[in-house]
């Protein structure tokens, strides 16, 4: 791709809790970007976290606005994949000239990264399904064990009640039992 420097404003966002953690996480994320090769951060603002309303669990959101300059459009694409900004506005240059070889290289890189992300998602889905199946087995075992324990406890209680019965009188070889 053409070696024209690209200036852009990007927005990075974080969601989570506690608010101090997401602010620290985003600040560190911006620091990593500042230290990346071929990236010059012109200005940055990490805003304070805000509580999300209407959520079942407490969550906060935080965002950073970063004005940066990168060595070329290809580097900008790397930043997009590596940092996943929620918004990108290219400020400079007004025009970019791309040749077919550069576009093919970029599209192949894009395709490769998408396949890698797809592979990660599929592995995570498989692991999730395996964990879910194991959890269902454990749940059945737990319920079975709870039923057995309950039955055993009932038997123990019944045996204890039988032991509490005492003979009162004997009549010609027969015991008369009275319950307490």
N, C-alpha and C positions, 0 to 999 in steps of 0.2 A: 504494500500500500504506500501511497505517497508519503514522503517523510515531512509533511507539514505538521507543525505543532497544532494540537487541538486543545482549545480551552472550553471548559464546560462547568456547569453548576450541577451538582448531583445531591440528592437527598438520600441519606441512609436512615433506616428506621429500626427500632428494636421494641419488642413487646415482651412483658414478663413481670416478675416481681422478685424481690422487693424493688422499689423504685431506685434505690441507691445502686443496686447491682446493675440494672439496665443502663443507667447513666455511665457507670464505670466501664461496662462492657463496650458501649458505643464510643466513649472517649478513647479506649484502647484500640478499637477498630480503626478510628481516624488516625491514630498514631502509626498503626501499621501501614496505612495508606501513605502517610507522609514519608515513611522510610522505604517505600517501594521504588525500585529502580525505574527511571524514566518518568517519574511523577513529581510535579512541583505543586504543593498546596499553597495557593495564594492567600486564602482566608478560610476560616472554619468557625462555625458556631454550633456548639452542642447545647440544645435546649433542655430545660428542666423537664423531668418526666411529669406526665399528667395522668390522673386516674381515669380509666375507661368507665363510663356509666353503663348501667343496664347489663352488667355481667354477673353470672352466677358466682364466680370466684373473683376475688380482687385481682386486677391486672392494671399495669401502667404501660404507657407508650412514651417513647422518647425519640427525637429525631435530630439529625445533624445536617446542616447545610454546608457544603464544601465547594469552594471555587478552586478549580485546579487546572493545571496545564500539563498535558502529556506529550510525549515525543511524536506520536502519530496516531492515526485512527485505529490501527491494530492494538496498540496499548490501551486505548479507550475501551475496546471490546473486551480485553483481558480484565479490566477493572469491573466492567459490567458483570462478567461471569464470577469473578472472585469476590466482589463486594455486594452484589445484588441490590443496587440502588433502586428505590421505589420511583424515582424521577430523575430524568437526565435532560438537560438543556444544553446543546452545543452552542457556544457563543461565537467561537472563531475556529476555523476560517469560514468565510461566506460560501466558498465553493471547494469541493474536493474532486480531483480527477483520479479515477480508478481504472486500471487496465484489467483485462479479462483474467490474466494470471493471478493478480492480487485478489480479485473477487472470488475466483475458484479456491484459492488458498484459504481465504476467510470462511467461505461456506463449508469447506471440508473440515476446518477447525470447529466451526459451529456444530456441524453434524456429529463430529466425534465427541464433543463435550455433552451434547444432548443424549447421545447413546450411553455415555458414562453415567449421567444422572438417572437415566431410565434404568440402567442396571442396578444402581444403588436402591432405587425405589422398589424394584422387583425383589431384591434380596431382603429389604426391610419388610415387604408384604409377606414373603415366605416365612421369615422369622416370626412375624406377628401371628400368622396362622398357626405355626408350630407351637408358640407359647399359648395361644388360645386353646388348642387341642389338649396340651398338657394341663392347663388350668381346669378344663372340663373333667379330665380324668381325676385330677386331685380333688375336685369338688365332689365327684361321685364317691371316691374313696373316703373322703371326710364324712359325707352323709351316711355311708354304710357303716363306718366306724362309730359314728354317733348313735345310730340305731342299735348296733350291737352293744355299745356301752349302756344305752338306756335299758335294753332288755336284760343285761347282766345286773344292773342296779335294781330292777324290778324283782329279779329272782333273789337277790341278796336280801331285799326288804321282806319278801315272802318267807324266806328261811328264818329271818330274824323274828318274824311274827309267830312262826311255828314254835321256835325255841322259847318264846315268852309264855306260851300256853303251859300251865302247870296242872298235874293231876291233883284232884281234890279228894276223891274217895275211891276206894277199891271195893267192888262188889263181885264176889265169886270169880276172880281172875280177870275182871274187866276194869279198865280205868275209866273214870268219868273226868272229863277235862273241862276246866272252866277258863274262859278267856279273861284276860285282864283289861 
